[in-house]
């Protein structure tokens, strides 16, 4: 009687478990509640009422208002009550947009400003 060890793996229990899990997930996924409803920006009831003021920081450090004729950007920030978007070239040092953010905070304390890296 020679006893030798088998070195191959029995995959039958693994296949059984995978098939059971597959059947469970196939039956549960359609029955899951669709509880997480989200509203993306630009959709919903109040989407058209929110206006953004877009400022652009130039490579030389000047700030302009995008989409409007040339005007003082500080006056536009004071007159605007919605969120503000600041377009910044990505290769500028961080001190340049920080300076503009400090100026906006001085003009409108608590203003919401979003920074956008913009190459155009």
Helices and strands as residue ranges (DSSP letters): H 12-29, E 53-57, E 63-65, H 73-79, E 84-88, H 94-107, E 113-117
